[in-house]
Structure formats: C-alpha cells, structure tokens
C-alpha cells in the first residue's frame, strides 16, 4: 500500500473516531486528498483535504522506518469557524 494511501486511510479513521471532524457527521466527512512534505528525520507535514473542502494540517511520524502515528490540528481546520457547505 502506498504511503499516501495509508495516510489517507489513517486520517479517515481518525476523523470518524473524532465524531465528525467538526460540525459534520463522521459518515459525511472523509479525506479526499493529501499533500505531504518529504520526510525530515522521523517527521513529515501533510495538508489533508476533506470532502467538504476544509483542510487540516497534520504531522505524520515514524518509528523504525514505519509510519507510527498521526497528529492533526483540528482547532485550526480551514473554515472551522463556519458551517461546511451542504
């Protein structure tokens, strides 16, 4: 599985676990795209685009050369202060 696909899958799962990534129900908001920087040591930055067009910045980290975790800044999702378009 490609790393981008794994990142997208991980973000989708995390998004659903966090009860909807904001104000939309979890089943309506999913990751549709991710743009990630090159690895810098054990870290890389990603900007994830959600199906409702909001974007969230995330840090992906690895341990022993394998992706180990993901941390996203849900407090600063683009459009966090507005209702998503329906």
N, C-alpha and C positions, 0 to 999 in steps of 0.2 A: 504494500500500500504506500502511495506517495506521501511524503511528509505534509504537503498542503492538504491532502485528503484527510489525514489523521488529525491535523489541526482543526479543520472544519468540523469533523465529526466530534472532536472533544469540545469544541465551542458549542455545538448544537446540544450536546448532552448537558453541559454546564448551564446553558441558557434555560433549558427545560427544568433543570433542578432548582434554579433560582426563581421559579414561579413567574416566568414570562419576560425577563429582561426589561423591566419597566412596567408600563401600563397595559400592554397587550397580553392576552393569554398565551401560555407557553406553547400550545399547539399551533399558534398562528405566526410565531416569530422564529425564524431559523437563520442560520448563517448561509449566505449565498456566495460569498467571495472573501478571500483573504489575501492581503498583500503583506509579505514578511521581509524583513531585512535579512542580510546574511548573518550567520552565526558569529557572535563575538564572544569567544570563550564558550561558556555554557548557556548563553542567553541570546535571544533574538526578539525583536519587536514586531508585532503584527497589528494591522488595522483590519478589523473584521466588519464587513458589510452585512447587515441583517436584511431579511426580506422586506421590512418596512422602510428600508433605505437608511436607517440610522447606522452610524459607525461607532465602534468601540475599540479603544486601544488596549492591547494585551501584551504581556510578556510571556514567552514560552521558555522554559528552562529544561535542561537535560542533565542526566547523570550517567556517567559511563557511556556516553555517546548515544543514549536513547532518550527520547522525549519523556520527561518525568512529570511535568506539570504545566499549568497554565494559570495566569492571574490576569484578570481584566478589570479595568477601571470603570465599573458600572455607574459610578457617581457622575462621570463626565462623558456619558454616551452622547453623541451629537443629537440634538433635538430632545434631550432629556427633560427639558422644561416645557415641552409641547406635547400634545397628544399626537400619536402617529397617524399618518394619513390612512383612511379606510377606504 
